[in-house]
Structures are given as structure tokens and as C-alpha cells.
């Protein structure tokens, strides 16, 4: 599995995890986070509030996902 740079704090009840078990745990956690951070999931869980209306268009939201900055008076809001 390719390594991704990610800062994760992992709290575990047992300090007796071997290196292999800890590495497997981190790989599983990385897979879960990759799925949760995908553009498709982002488009399902967010909406874009513009100055005069709200956009829920998944294709438009996927394009917004890759932008570094939003235009003035554009706000991303989580649906939860």
C-alpha cells in the first residue's frame, strides 16, 4: 500500500500492540479515511451557499472540492 503523509493520533487501550499490528491498524484507518474523504462523499455531504441561492449539484461540488479558495460570499456547509 502506498504511504500517504497523514498526521494521526491513535489512542489505544493496550500498549502491547506489536509493530505489525500497529502498522495494520494504521493501514486500515487510512483506507477508511480515504473513502470518507473522497470527492463523491464530499458532494453528498456538503452544499454550497452562494449569495442568492444554495447549490447541491454533485458535479459542481466536486469541482469546488479541488479549489483552494472559494469566491467571495460562497460558503460550504455540511448537511449534518
C-alpha positions as CSV (number, residue, x, y, z in Angstrom):
1,X,0.0,0.0,0.0
2,X,1.5,3.4,-0.9
3,X,2.3,5.6,2.1
4,X,0.4,8.8,2.5
5,X,1.6,11.7,4.6
6,X,-1.0,12.0,7.3
7,X,-0.8,13.1,10.9
8,X,-2.9,10.7,13.1
9,X,-3.2,10.5,16.8
10,X,-4.1,6.9,17.7
11,X,-5.2,6.2,21.2
12,X,-5.2,2.5,22.2
13,X,-6.2,0.8,25.4
14,X,-3.5,-1.8,25.1
15,X,0.2,-0.8,25.0
16,X,1.0,-4.4,24.0
17,X,0.5,-4.0,20.3
18,X,3.3,-5.3,18.1
19,X,4.7,-3.2,15.4
20,X,3.0,-5.3,12.7
21,X,-0.4,-4.9,14.5
22,X,0.0,-1.2,14.8
23,X,1.0,-0.9,11.1
24,X,-2.0,-3.0,10.1
25,X,-4.3,-0.7,12.3
26,X,-2.9,2.4,10.7
27,X,-3.3,1.0,7.2
28,X,-7.0,0.1,7.9
29,X,-7.6,3.5,9.3
30,X,-6.0,5.1,6.3
31,X,-8.3,3.1,4.0
32,X,-11.4,4.2,5.9
33,X,-10.3,7.9,5.8
34,X,-9.6,7.7,2.1
35,X,-13.1,6.6,1.5
36,X,-14.6,9.2,3.7
37,X,-12.5,12.0,2.1
38,X,-13.4,11.2,-1.5
39,X,-14.9,13.9,-3.7
40,X,-18.1,11.8,-4.1
41,X,-18.7,11.6,-0.4
42,X,-17.9,15.3,-0.1
43,X,-20.5,16.2,-2.8
44,X,-23.2,14.1,-0.9
45,X,-22.5,15.7,2.5
46,X,-22.0,19.4,1.6
47,X,-23.9,22.1,-0.1
48,X,-22.6,25.4,-1.4
49,X,-24.4,28.6,-0.3
50,X,-23.9,31.4,-2.7
51,X,-25.0,34.9,-2.4
52,X,-28.6,34.3,-3.6
53,X,-29.1,30.5,-3.6
54,X,-28.0,27.1,-2.5
55,X,-26.3,24.6,-4.8
56,X,-26.5,20.8,-4.3
57,X,-25.3,19.8,-7.7
58,X,-22.8,17.0,-7.2
59,X,-20.6,17.8,-10.3
60,X,-20.3,21.4,-9.3
61,X,-19.4,20.4,-5.7
62,X,-16.8,18.0,-7.0
63,X,-15.1,20.9,-8.9
64,X,-15.3,23.0,-5.7
65,X,-13.6,20.2,-3.8
66,X,-10.3,20.8,-5.7
67,X,-10.3,24.6,-5.4
68,X,-8.0,26.1,-2.9
69,X,-10.1,29.2,-2.2
70,X,-13.8,30.0,-2.7
71,X,-15.1,33.2,-4.2
72,X,-16.4,35.9,-2.0
73,X,-19.7,35.2,-0.4
74,X,-19.5,31.4,-1.2
75,X,-19.8,29.2,1.8
76,X,-19.5,25.4,2.1
77,X,-21.9,24.0,4.7
78,X,-22.1,20.4,5.9
79,X,-25.5,18.8,5.7
80,X,-25.4,17.2,9.1
